[in-house]
C-alpha cells in the first residue's frame, strides 16, 4: 500500500512539474506574456525588489493612467513604472517610479517602446526567475523531472514484485480433492 502511495505521489509531482514548465514556455512563446524580475526599488513598496512581474502585451490605446507598464528606455533598459500622463497625439506615455520623488517623472516613452501592462506581481519570485534563466538551472530542473519519472518507474517495478501475479488464483478452491 505504501509503495502505491509513493508511486502516485512521484507520478503526480513529476507530471505537474512538467505541465507547469511547458505552460510557462507556451505562455511566453504563444501569448507574448513576459515574466520579468524587478531589479530596482523604484516601485517599492507596491512592487518590491526581487518581485516577479507578469507583463501582458497590451495595445497602447488600452493603457490608462494608473497602469503599471513595462517599457524599453532610450538606453535599452527595461523599466516598470506607473503611467501618470498620456499624450495620444504624440503617442507617448509619461511614467513615474512610485518610490521616486513625484517630480522625478520619466522622459516620455513612445508607444512602440511599450512591452505591456503588469497584470500580476509576486514578491520574491523574481529571484527564482533569475536563477531559472541560467543554463545550470534549466539542466537541473529537466534532470529533476526526468529523475522523478525514473524513480516512479522503479517504484512501480518494485511494487509489482510485492503483488501476487494473479490475485484471483489465491481465492480459487483446489481441484485436487
LUMNU-703105 format. One record per residue (C-alpha): residue in three letters; x, y, z. Coordinates in steps of 0.5 Angstrom, whole numbers, padded with zeros to 4 digits, always signed. Example, Ala and Ser with C-alpha at 12.3 -4.5 7.8 and 13.67 -1.06 7.14 Angstrom:
<sites>
ALA+0025-0009+0016 SER+0027-0002+0014 
</sites>
This chain:
<sites>
UNK+0000+0000+0000 UNK+0006+0005+0002 UNK+0009+0003-0005 UNK+0003+0005-0009 UNK+0002+0012-0005 UNK+0009+0013-0006 UNK+0009+0012-0013 UNK+0003+0016-0014 UNK+0006+0022-0011 UNK+0012+0021-0015 UNK+0008+0021-0022 UNK+0004+0027-0020 UNK+0009+0031-0018 UNK+0013+0030-0024 UNK+0007+0031-0028 UNK+0005+0037-0025 UNK+0012+0040-0026 UNK+0013+0038-0033 UNK+0006+0041-0034 UNK+0008+0048-0031 UNK+0014+0048-0034 UNK+0011+0047-0041 UNK+0006+0052-0039 UNK+0011+0057-0038 UNK+0014+0056-0044 UNK+0008+0056-0048 UNK+0005+0063-0045 UNK+0012+0066-0047 UNK+0012+0064-0054 UNK+0005+0064-0056 UNK+0002+0069-0052 UNK+0007+0074-0051 UNK+0007+0074-0044 UNK+0013+0076-0041 UNK+0016+0074-0034 UNK+0021+0079-0031 UNK+0025+0080-0025 UNK+0025+0087-0021 UNK+0032+0089-0020 UNK+0031+0096-0017 UNK+0027+0099-0012 UNK+0023+0105-0016 UNK+0016+0102-0015 UNK+0017+0100-0008 UNK+0013+0099-0003 UNK+0008+0096-0008 UNK+0013+0092-0013 UNK+0019+0091-0008 UNK+0026+0089-0011 UNK+0026+0081-0013 UNK+0019+0081-0015 UNK+0017+0077-0021 UNK+0012+0081-0025 UNK+0008+0078-0031 UNK+0007+0083-0037 UNK+0002+0082-0042 UNK+0002+0085-0048 UNK-0003+0091-0049 UNK-0005+0096-0055 UNK-0003+0103-0053 UNK-0010+0105-0054 UNK-0012+0101-0048 UNK-0007+0103-0043 UNK-0009+0108-0038 UNK-0007+0113-0033 UNK-0005+0109-0026 UNK-0003+0103-0030 UNK+0004+0100-0029 UNK+0007+0099-0035 UNK+0014+0095-0037 UNK+0018+0099-0043 UNK+0025+0100-0046 UNK+0028+0107-0045 UNK+0032+0110-0050 UNK+0038+0107-0047 UNK+0035+0100-0048 UNK+0034+0099-0041 UNK+0027+0095-0039 UNK+0023+0099-0034 UNK+0017+0098-0030 UNK+0014+0105-0028 UNK+0007+0107-0027 UNK+0003+0112-0032 UNK+0002+0119-0030 UNK+0000+0122-0036 UNK-0001+0120-0044 UNK+0000+0124-0050 UNK-0005+0121-0055 UNK-0003+0126-0060 UNK+0005+0125-0060 UNK+0004+0117-0058 UNK+0007+0118-0051 UNK+0007+0116-0044 UNK+0010+0119-0038 UNK+0011+0115-0033 UNK+0014+0115-0025 UNK+0017+0110-0021 UNK+0013+0111-0014 UNK+0019+0111-0010 UNK+0022+0117-0013 UNK+0020+0124-0012 UNK+0014+0126-0015 UNK+0017+0131-0019 UNK+0022+0126-0022 UNK+0018+0123-0027 UNK+0021+0119-0033 UNK+0022+0122-0040 UNK+0016+0121-0044 UNK+0016+0114-0047 UNK+0014+0112-0054 UNK+0008+0107-0056 UNK+0013+0103-0060 UNK+0017+0102-0053 UNK+0012+0099-0049 UNK+0013+0092-0048 UNK+0006+0091-0044 UNK+0002+0092-0038 UNK+0004+0089-0031 UNK-0002+0084-0029 UNK+0001+0081-0023 UNK+0007+0081-0019 UNK+0009+0076-0014 UNK+0014+0079-0009 UNK+0021+0075-0008 UNK+0019+0070-0014 UNK+0023+0074-0019 UNK+0030+0072-0016 UNK+0027+0065-0018 UNK+0026+0067-0025 UNK+0033+0070-0025 UNK+0036+0063-0022 UNK+0032+0059-0027 UNK+0034+0063-0033 UNK+0041+0060-0032 UNK+0043+0054-0036 UNK+0045+0051-0030 UNK+0038+0051-0027 UNK+0035+0049-0033 UNK+0039+0043-0034 UNK+0038+0042-0026 UNK+0030+0042-0027 UNK+0030+0038-0033 UNK+0034+0033-0030 UNK+0030+0033-0023 UNK+0024+0032-0027 UNK+0027+0026-0031 UNK+0029+0023-0024 UNK+0022+0024-0021 UNK+0020+0020-0027 UNK+0025+0015-0027 UNK+0024+0014-0019 UNK+0017+0013-0021 UNK+0018+0007-0026 UNK+0023+0004-0021 UNK+0018+0004-0015 UNK+0013+0002-0020 UNK+0017-0004-0022 UNK+0019-0006-0014 UNK+0011-0005-0013 UNK+0010-0011-0018 UNK+0014-0016-0015 UNK+0011-0015-0008 UNK+0004-0016-0011 UNK+0001-0023-0013 UNK+0002-0025-0020 UNK-0006-0026-0020 UNK-0010-0024-0014 UNK-0016-0029-0016 UNK-0011-0035-0016 UNK-0011-0035-0009 UNK-0018-0035-0008 UNK-0020-0041-0012 UNK-0021-0048-0009 UNK-0016-0053-0010 UNK-0018-0058-0016 UNK-0014-0064-0013 UNK-0019-0066-0008 
</sites>
